[in-house]
């Protein structure tokens, strides 16, 4: 959907003009000082699971530019999108790997193990085209690798992809925390305003020196505490390996049904 937002542009900017800050492909850098005198808002609505859209800009049948746009992580009120889809993806995995006779800690470790054996660590051999063409073909568009921003401030789609054999770092453990609080009903025990941890069973995120790897500047772990106040670290991240998807059989482990 294309909306004419020229009136809004003229109301927001002096003299109704705004700088063009990003040159189109094949244009010299000197063109960045041009002004736009009209504006259009392009809205793309796609089905669940769509990660990236490819947009081509034409004028008089001449291709001027090609860009890739990612899905929006939040709505206009800063609420995360795709929460229902995210819950569905978690429940699909949990149903396959959790049984009634295992403890909450065992459930969290089982989920962490699933993430660690199906996802790939960015920059390792198993994400490179020359090493692992199977993975590359699934996570690239037009020969461009989709190494999207994987961190917690981004869309829930990142975490959904982690449950489907995607790319993740230690931030994949966010899924474990979400499963603990939303699916097992465990409380989040850390109060950031007071710096205190509540009594009883529950979880919280430990970062940097409070994680399982205090020497790592940005490592993140889930800390689980049982009813007897015993603490355990739970970690999950992509595989760091130079083998193919066929060799480490990650595709066989991904739960799709």
C-alpha positions as CSV (number, residue, x, y, z in Angstrom):
1,X,0.0,0.0,0.0
2,X,1.4,3.4,-1.0
3,X,0.2,6.5,0.9
4,X,0.8,10.1,-0.1
5,X,2.5,11.8,2.9
6,X,3.5,15.0,1.2
7,X,1.2,17.1,3.4
8,X,2.8,15.5,6.5
9,X,6.3,16.2,5.2
10,X,5.5,19.9,4.5
11,X,4.1,20.2,8.0
12,X,7.1,18.7,9.7
13,X,10.0,20.2,7.8
14,X,11.0,23.8,7.0
15,X,9.6,24.9,3.6
16,X,8.3,21.4,3.1
17,X,11.7,20.0,2.1
18,X,13.7,17.2,3.5
19,X,17.3,16.0,2.7
20,X,17.7,12.8,0.8
21,X,20.2,11.1,3.0
22,X,20.7,7.8,1.2
23,X,21.7,7.9,-2.4
24,X,20.2,5.4,-4.8
25,X,22.4,2.7,-6.4
26,X,24.8,3.9,-9.1
27,X,24.4,7.6,-8.0
28,X,27.4,9.8,-7.1
29,X,27.7,10.8,-3.5
30,X,27.2,14.4,-4.4
31,X,23.5,13.7,-5.0
32,X,23.0,13.4,-1.2
33,X,22.4,17.1,-0.9
34,X,19.3,17.1,-3.0
35,X,15.9,17.8,-1.4
36,X,12.7,15.8,-1.6
37,X,9.6,17.9,-2.1
38,X,7.1,15.1,-1.8
39,X,6.8,11.9,0.3
40,X,5.2,8.5,0.0
41,X,4.8,5.9,2.8
42,X,5.1,2.3,1.6
43,X,3.4,-0.4,3.7
44,X,4.0,-4.1,3.0
45,X,1.7,-6.6,4.7
46,X,3.0,-10.1,4.6
47,X,2.1,-13.5,6.2
48,X,3.7,-14.9,9.3
49,X,7.2,-16.2,8.8
50,X,8.2,-13.6,6.2
51,X,11.5,-12.2,7.3
52,X,12.6,-9.8,4.6
53,X,11.0,-8.1,1.6
54,X,12.9,-7.1,-1.5
55,X,11.8,-3.7,-2.9
56,X,12.8,-2.5,-6.4
57,X,12.5,1.2,-7.3
58,X,11.6,1.9,-11.0
59,X,11.0,5.2,-12.9
60,X,9.9,5.1,-16.5
61,X,10.8,1.4,-16.6
62,X,14.3,2.1,-15.4
63,X,15.5,0.3,-12.3
64,X,17.0,2.8,-9.9
65,X,17.6,0.9,-6.7
66,X,17.0,-2.4,-4.9
67,X,16.7,-2.6,-1.1
68,X,15.8,-5.2,1.5
69,X,13.5,-4.3,4.3
70,X,13.1,-6.2,7.5
71,X,9.8,-6.8,9.4
72,X,8.9,-4.2,12.0
73,X,9.5,-5.5,15.6
74,X,6.9,-3.4,17.4
75,X,3.5,-1.8,16.7
76,X,2.9,2.0,17.1
77,X,2.5,1.5,20.9
78,X,5.9,-0.3,21.2
79,X,4.2,-3.7,21.8
80,X,6.2,-6.6,20.4
81,X,4.6,-8.1,17.3
82,X,4.4,-11.9,16.5
83,X,3.9,-12.9,20.2
84,X,1.3,-15.5,19.3
85,X,3.5,-16.9,16.5
86,X,6.4,-17.0,19.0
87,X,4.3,-18.9,21.6
88,X,3.2,-21.3,19.0
89,X,6.8,-22.1,17.9
90,X,7.9,-22.6,21.5
91,X,4.9,-24.9,22.4
92,X,5.5,-27.0,19.3
93,X,9.1,-27.7,20.4
94,X,8.2,-28.1,24.1
95,X,5.5,-30.7,23.3
96,X,8.1,-32.9,21.6
97,X,10.9,-32.6,24.2
98,X,9.1,-32.2,27.6
99,X,7.5,-35.0,29.6
100,X,5.5,-34.8,32.8
101,X,8.1,-36.8,34.8
102,X,11.0,-34.3,34.4
103,X,11.7,-31.3,36.6
104,X,11.5,-27.7,35.6
105,X,15.3,-27.5,35.4
106,X,15.4,-30.5,33.2
107,X,12.8,-29.0,30.9
108,X,14.8,-25.8,30.6
109,X,18.0,-27.7,29.9
110,X,16.3,-29.8,27.3
111,X,15.1,-26.6,25.5
112,X,18.6,-25.1,25.7
113,X,20.1,-28.3,24.3
114,X,17.6,-28.2,21.4
115,X,18.6,-24.6,20.5
116,X,22.3,-25.4,20.8
117,X,22.2,-28.4,18.5
118,X,19.9,-26.9,15.8
119,X,21.0,-23.3,15.4
120,X,24.3,-21.9,13.9
121,X,26.7,-19.4,15.3
122,X,27.2,-16.4,13.0
123,X,30.6,-16.2,11.4
124,X,31.5,-19.8,12.0
125,X,32.2,-22.3,9.2
126,X,28.7,-23.8,9.2
127,X,27.2,-20.4,8.1
128,X,29.6,-19.9,5.1
129,X,28.5,-20.6,1.6
130,X,31.7,-22.4,0.7
131,X,31.5,-24.7,3.7
132,X,27.7,-25.2,4.1
133,X,25.7,-24.5,0.9
134,X,22.6,-26.1,2.4
135,X,22.4,-23.6,5.2
136,X,23.4,-20.7,3.0
137,X,20.6,-21.4,0.5
138,X,18.1,-21.4,3.4
139,X,19.4,-18.1,4.9
140,X,20.3,-15.9,2.0
141,X,18.5,-13.9,-0.6
142,X,20.2,-13.1,-4.0
143,X,23.5,-14.2,-2.6
144,X,23.3,-11.9,0.4
145,X,23.5,-13.5,3.8
146,X,20.7,-12.6,6.2
147,X,22.8,-12.0,9.3
148,X,20.1,-10.0,11.0
149,X,20.4,-8.2,14.3
150,X,19.9,-11.1,16.8
151,X,19.6,-9.3,20.1
152,X,16.8,-9.0,22.6
153,X,15.6,-5.6,21.5
154,X,14.7,-6.9,18.0
155,X,11.6,-8.6,16.7
156,X,10.3,-11.9,18.3
157,X,10.8,-13.3,14.8
158,X,14.5,-13.6,15.6
159,X,13.7,-16.0,18.5
160,X,11.2,-17.9,16.3
161,X,14.0,-18.5,13.8
162,X,16.2,-19.7,16.6
163,X,13.6,-22.4,17.2
164,X,13.7,-23.4,13.5
165,X,17.4,-23.8,13.0
166,X,18.4,-20.2,12.4
167,X,21.4,-18.2,13.5
168,X,22.0,-17.1,17.1
169,X,24.5,-16.2,19.7
170,X,24.1,-16.7,23.5
171,X,21.1,-14.4,23.3
172,X,19.2,-17.5,22.2
173,X,18.8,-18.3,25.9
174,X,16.1,-15.7,26.0
175,X,13.9,-18.4,24.6
176,X,14.6,-20.4,27.8
177,X,13.7,-17.5,30.0
178,X,10.5,-16.9,28.1
179,X,9.6,-20.6,28.3
180,X,10.2,-20.5,32.1
181,X,8.1,-17.5,32.8
182,X,5.3,-17.8,30.2
183,X,5.0,-21.6,29.7
184,X,6.1,-23.0,33.1
185,X,4.7,-20.1,35.1
186,X,7.9,-19.5,37.0
187,X,8.4,-16.0,38.4
188,X,11.2,-13.6,37.3
189,X,13.0,-13.2,40.5
190,X,15.4,-10.3,39.9
191,X,14.2,-6.8,40.7
192,X,16.3,-4.3,38.9
193,X,15.0,-1.3,40.9
194,X,16.3,-2.8,44.2
195,X,19.0,-5.1,42.9
196,X,17.5,-8.0,44.9
197,X,16.5,-11.6,44.1
198,X,13.2,-12.9,45.5
199,X,13.0,-16.2,47.5
200,X,11.7,-19.5,46.1
201,X,11.8,-21.1,42.7
202,X,12.2,-19.0,39.6
203,X,14.5,-17.6,37.0
204,X,16.3,-14.4,35.9
205,X,18.9,-13.4,33.3
206,X,22.6,-13.1,34.3
207,X,24.7,-10.9,32.1
208,X,28.5,-10.4,31.9
209,X,30.2,-11.1,35.2
210,X,26.9,-12.6,36.5
211,X,26.6,-15.1,33.7
212,X,28.1,-18.6,33.5
213,X,31.1,-17.1,31.7
214,X,32.1,-14.0,33.7
215,X,35.2,-13.4,31.6
216,X,33.0,-12.8,28.5
217,X,32.0,-9.1,28.2
218,X,28.5,-9.8,26.8
219,X,27.6,-13.3,27.7
220,X,24.1,-14.0,28.9
221,X,22.7,-16.9,30.9
222,X,19.5,-17.9,32.5
223,X,19.9,-18.5,36.2
224,X,17.4,-21.0,37.6
225,X,16.8,-21.3,41.4
226,X,14.8,-24.1,42.9
227,X,12.7,-24.1,46.0
228,X,15.7,-25.0,48.1
229,X,17.6,-21.9,46.8
230,X,20.0,-23.9,44.7
231,X,21.1,-22.0,41.6
232,X,21.9,-23.4,38.2
233,X,23.1,-21.8,35.0
234,X,21.3,-22.6,31.7
235,X,23.0,-21.5,28.4
236,X,22.0,-21.8,24.8
237,X,23.7,-20.6,21.6
238,X,24.4,-21.7,18.0
239,X,26.9,-24.4,17.0
240,X,30.4,-23.2,16.3
241,X,31.6,-25.7,13.8
242,X,33.1,-26.0,10.3
243,X,30.8,-28.9,9.2
244,X,27.8,-29.0,6.9
245,X,24.2,-29.3,8.0
246,X,24.3,-32.9,6.6
247,X,27.4,-33.7,8.7
248,X,26.1,-32.4,12.1
249,X,22.5,-33.5,11.2
250,X,20.9,-30.3,12.5
251,X,18.1,-30.4,10.0
252,X,17.0,-33.8,11.3
253,X,16.8,-32.3,14.8
254,X,14.6,-29.3,13.9
255,X,11.0,-29.8,15.0
256,X,8.7,-28.8,12.3
257,X,5.4,-30.7,12.9
